[in-house]
Amino acid sequence: MAPLGGCGIPYGTGSRVTLSEAPPSAQSTPSEGIMQALTCMRDSHVLNRIRFGIAVHSDGTGKSSYGYEGATGSFLPQGTAAIWASEAVIRAGGLSMNYYELNTERALRQFGGSSLDSALATQQQTRVPNFIISTAFTALDFIGGPSMDVRAGGIGPYYNVRGASLEVSAEMYRPGDRMTMAISSLNRQVFYRDAGVGVARIFGKGKGELVTGTIGFTDQQRLQEATRDVIALAVADVLASMPIVPDDCRRMVENLKAVHKVKTTEDRPQQKSSASAHGNRRDVPPAAPAPQNPPAQGAVTGVAGDPGTSRRNQN
């Protein structure tokens, strides 16, 4: 029992043995190009008094996995990804309203009594969103890539590439008449690379010794980084569809969307620039006037009126 008893004796004088050092925390943001486009909208101040309600982010891919260590059943973040859509609106200078986490407010109303319930209901009715932004994962497809394994005398290199294609859609609509104002669908590919050298050879004289093994390196891009980027860019895309957004900000978003389609664009010289072609965008109804900074006013009655008036709700 003496050896076992020694296991319970604290080691040293209160100091701990550090086995490993965790990497420091780092701020997580969308990619630099997306940040620049959102910052361009913020610096223009055109969205400063427009309220955007952020809906629950849904996962429509139908893809899940339980077959590996640490698997949670879902490849992608679920409803909490709406936080990234809300962040994109804030970085663009708009007013973001949380319509994706309602459990806390329900609890306040339930346990706060009728007076608190009435006060919260009044605030909600007098500050309704001018627009609603809804986002969703619409597709997750696993794709293949090049594969190579060449051995000469039992020794040689190997190289494998696999990937996934993620698609995100964002929709902006107007509460009340529920008129869809803009839709954006974007996809992003994420790759996994595996390369190295393998050996399977008999060394030595006579029967020798069979030596097998590999020396390799794997490089996997972050799926979470891809999801954050496509959500932020999809939100930037529907915001850029608003006529009040400056043309230079809109061009920045269009350039981010068209990075992988440069050659296709060059093959169509008859296409107009993003600024001149804005009037023909399919995702903006031509009859809808540009939303202006909404003046302060009383409670919203809920009666559908002129589209321009419905955008100019009170701050």
QUIBEL-V484218 format. One record per residue. N is the residue number from 1. RES is the residue in one small letter. SS is DSSP state (helix for helix, strand for strand, loop for the rest). PHI is phi as a letter, one per 40 degrees, with the letter a starting at -180 (none if undefined). OMEGA is omega as a letter, one per 40 degrees, with the letter a starting at -180 (999 if undefined). Layout:
BEGIN
N & RES & SS & PHI & OMEGA
N & RES & SS & PHI & OMEGA
END
This chain:
BEGIN
1 & m & loop & none & a
2 & a & helix & c & i
3 & p & helix & d & i
4 & l & helix & c & i
5 & g & helix & c & i
6 & g & helix & c & a
7 & c & loop & c & a
8 & g & loop & c & a
9 & i & loop & c & i
10 & p & loop & d & a
11 & y & loop & c & i
12 & g & loop & g & a
13 & t & loop & b & i
14 & g & loop & g & i
15 & s & loop & c & a
16 & r & loop & b & i
17 & v & loop & c & a
18 & t & loop & c & a
19 & l & loop & c & a
20 & s & loop & a & i
21 & e & loop & b & a
22 & a & loop & c & i
23 & p & loop & c & a
24 & p & loop & c & i
25 & s & loop & c & a
26 & a & loop & b & i
27 & q & loop & c & a
28 & s & loop & b & a
29 & t & loop & b & i
30 & p & loop & c & a
31 & s & loop & c & a
32 & e & helix & d & a
33 & g & helix & c & i
34 & i & helix & c & i
35 & m & helix & c & a
36 & q & helix & c & i
37 & a & helix & c & i
38 & l & helix & c & i
39 & t & helix & c & i
40 & c & helix & c & i
41 & m & helix & c & a
42 & r & helix & c & a
43 & d & helix & c & i
44 & s & helix & c & i
45 & h & loop & g & a
46 & v & loop & c & a
47 & l & loop & b & a
48 & n & loop & c & a
49 & r & loop & b & i
50 & i & loop & b & a
51 & r & strand & c & i
52 & f & strand & b & i
53 & g & strand & c & a
54 & i & strand & c & a
55 & a & loop & c & i
56 & v & loop & c & i
57 & h & loop & c & a
58 & s & strand & b & i
59 & d & strand & b & a
60 & g & loop & b & a
61 & t & loop & c & a
62 & g & loop & g & a
63 & k & loop & b & i
64 & s & loop & a & a
65 & s & loop & a & i
66 & y & loop & b & a
67 & g & loop & c & i
68 & y & loop & a & a
69 & e & loop & c & a
70 & g & loop & g & a
71 & a & loop & c & i
72 & t & loop & b & a
73 & g & loop & h & a
74 & s & loop & b & i
75 & f & loop & c & a
76 & l & loop & b & i
77 & p & loop & c & a
78 & q & loop & c & a
79 & g & helix & d & a
80 & t & helix & c & i
81 & a & helix & c & i
82 & a & helix & c & i
83 & i & helix & d & a
84 & w & helix & c & i
85 & a & helix & c & i
86 & s & helix & c & i
87 & e & helix & c & a
88 & a & helix & c & i
89 & v & helix & c & a
90 & i & helix & c & i
91 & r & helix & c & i
92 & a & loop & c & i
93 & g & loop & g & i
94 & g & loop & c & i
95 & l & strand & c & a
96 & s & strand & c & i
97 & m & strand & b & a
98 & n & strand & c & i
99 & y & loop & b & a
100 & y & loop & b & i
101 & e & loop & b & a
102 & l & loop & b & a
103 & n & helix & c & a
104 & t & helix & c & a
105 & e & helix & c & i
106 & r & helix & c & i
107 & a & helix & c & i
108 & l & helix & c & a
109 & r & helix & c & a
110 & q & helix & c & a
111 & f & helix & b & a
112 & g & helix & c & i
113 & g & helix & g & a
114 & s & helix & c & a
115 & s & helix & c & i
116 & l & helix & c & i
117 & d & helix & c & a
118 & s & helix & c & a
119 & a & helix & c & i
120 & l & helix & c & i
121 & a & helix & c & i
122 & t & helix & c & i
123 & q & helix & c & a
124 & q & helix & c & a
125 & q & helix & c & a
126 & t & helix & c & i
127 & r & loop & b & i
128 & v & loop & c & i
129 & p & loop & c & i
130 & n & loop & c & i
131 & f & strand & a & i
132 & i & strand & b & i
133 & i & strand & b & a
134 & s & strand & b & a
135 & t & strand & b & a
136 & a & strand & a & i
137 & f & strand & c & a
138 & t & strand & b & a
139 & a & strand & a & i
140 & l & strand & b & a
141 & d & strand & b & i
142 & f & strand & c & a
143 & i & strand & b & i
144 & g & loop & c & i
145 & g & loop & a & a
146 & p & loop & c & i
147 & s & strand & b & a
148 & m & strand & a & i
149 & d & strand & a & a
150 & v & loop & b & i
151 & r & loop & b & i
152 & a & strand & b & a
153 & g & loop & g & i
154 & g & loop & g & a
155 & i & strand & b & i
156 & g & strand & i & a
157 & p & strand & c & i
158 & y & strand & b & a
159 & y & strand & a & a
160 & n & strand & b & i
161 & v & strand & b & i
162 & r & strand & b & a
163 & g & strand & a & i
164 & a & strand & a & i
165 & s & strand & b & a
166 & l & strand & b & i
167 & e & strand & b & i
168 & v & strand & b & i
169 & s & strand & b & i
170 & a & strand & b & i
171 & e & strand & b & i
172 & m & strand & b & i
173 & y & strand & b & a
174 & r & strand & b & i
175 & p & loop & c & a
176 & g & loop & h & i
177 & d & loop & c & i
178 & r & loop & f & i
179 & m & strand & c & i
180 & t & strand & c & a
181 & m & strand & c & a
182 & a & strand & a & i
183 & i & strand & b & i
184 & s & strand & b & i
185 & s & strand & b & a
186 & l & strand & b & i
187 & n & strand & b & a
188 & r & strand & a & i
189 & q & strand & b & i
190 & v & strand & b & a
191 & f & strand & b & i
192 & y & strand & b & a
193 & r & strand & b & a
194 & d & strand & b & a
195 & a & strand & a & i
196 & g & strand & i & a
197 & v & strand & b & i
198 & g & strand & b & a
199 & v & strand & b & i
200 & a & strand & a & a
201 & r & strand & a & i
202 & i & strand & c & i
203 & f & strand & b & i
204 & g & loop & h & i
205 & k & loop & c & i
206 & g & loop & g & i
207 & k & loop & c & i
208 & g & loop & g & i
209 & e & strand & b & i
210 & l & strand & c & i
211 & v & strand & b & i
212 & t & strand & b & i
213 & g & strand & i & i
214 & t & strand & b & i
215 & i & strand & b & a
216 & g & strand & a & i
217 & f & strand & a & i
218 & t & strand & b & a
219 & d & strand & b & a
220 & q & strand & b & i
221 & q & loop & c & a
222 & r & loop & c & i
223 & l & helix & c & a
224 & q & helix & c & i
225 & e & helix & c & i
226 & a & helix & c & a
227 & t & helix & c & i
228 & r & helix & c & a
229 & d & helix & c & a
230 & v & helix & c & i
231 & i & helix & c & a
232 & a & helix & c & a
233 & l & helix & c & i
234 & a & helix & c & i
235 & v & helix & c & i
236 & a & helix & c & a
237 & d & helix & c & i
238 & v & helix & c & i
239 & l & helix & c & i
240 & a & helix & c & i
241 & s & loop & c & i
242 & m & loop & c & a
243 & p & loop & d & a
244 & i & loop & c & i
245 & v & loop & c & a
246 & p & loop & d & a
247 & d & helix & c & a
248 & d & helix & c & i
249 & c & helix & c & i
250 & r & helix & c & i
251 & r & helix & c & i
252 & m & helix & c & i
253 & v & helix & c & i
254 & e & helix & c & i
255 & n & helix & c & i
256 & l & helix & c & i
257 & k & helix & c & a
258 & a & loop & b & a
259 & v & helix & d & a
260 & h & helix & c & a
261 & k & helix & b & a
262 & v & helix & c & a
263 & k & helix & c & i
264 & t & helix & c & i
265 & t & helix & c & a
266 & e & helix & c & i
267 & d & loop & c & a
268 & r & loop & b & a
269 & p & loop & c & a
270 & q & loop & c & i
271 & q & loop & c & i
272 & k & loop & c & i
273 & s & loop & c & a
274 & s & loop & c & a
275 & a & loop & c & a
276 & s & helix & c & a
277 & a & helix & c & a
278 & h & helix & c & a
279 & g & helix & c & a
280 & n & helix & b & a
281 & r & loop & c & a
282 & r & loop & c & a
283 & d & loop & c & i
284 & v & loop & b & i
285 & p & loop & c & a
286 & p & loop & c & a
287 & a & loop & c & a
288 & a & loop & c & i
289 & p & loop & c & a
290 & a & loop & c & i
291 & p & loop & c & i
292 & q & loop & b & i
293 & n & loop & c & a
294 & p & loop & c & i
295 & p & loop & c & i
296 & a & loop & c & i
297 & q & loop & a & a
298 & g & loop & c & a
299 & a & loop & c & i
300 & v & loop & c & a
301 & t & loop & c & a
302 & g & loop & g & i
303 & v & loop & c & a
304 & a & loop & c & i
305 & g & loop & b & i
306 & d & loop & c & a
307 & p & helix & d & i
308 & g & helix & c & i
309 & t & helix & c & a
310 & s & helix & c & i
311 & r & helix & c & a
312 & r & loop & c & i
313 & n & loop & c & a
314 & q & loop & c & i
315 & n & loop & c & 999
END
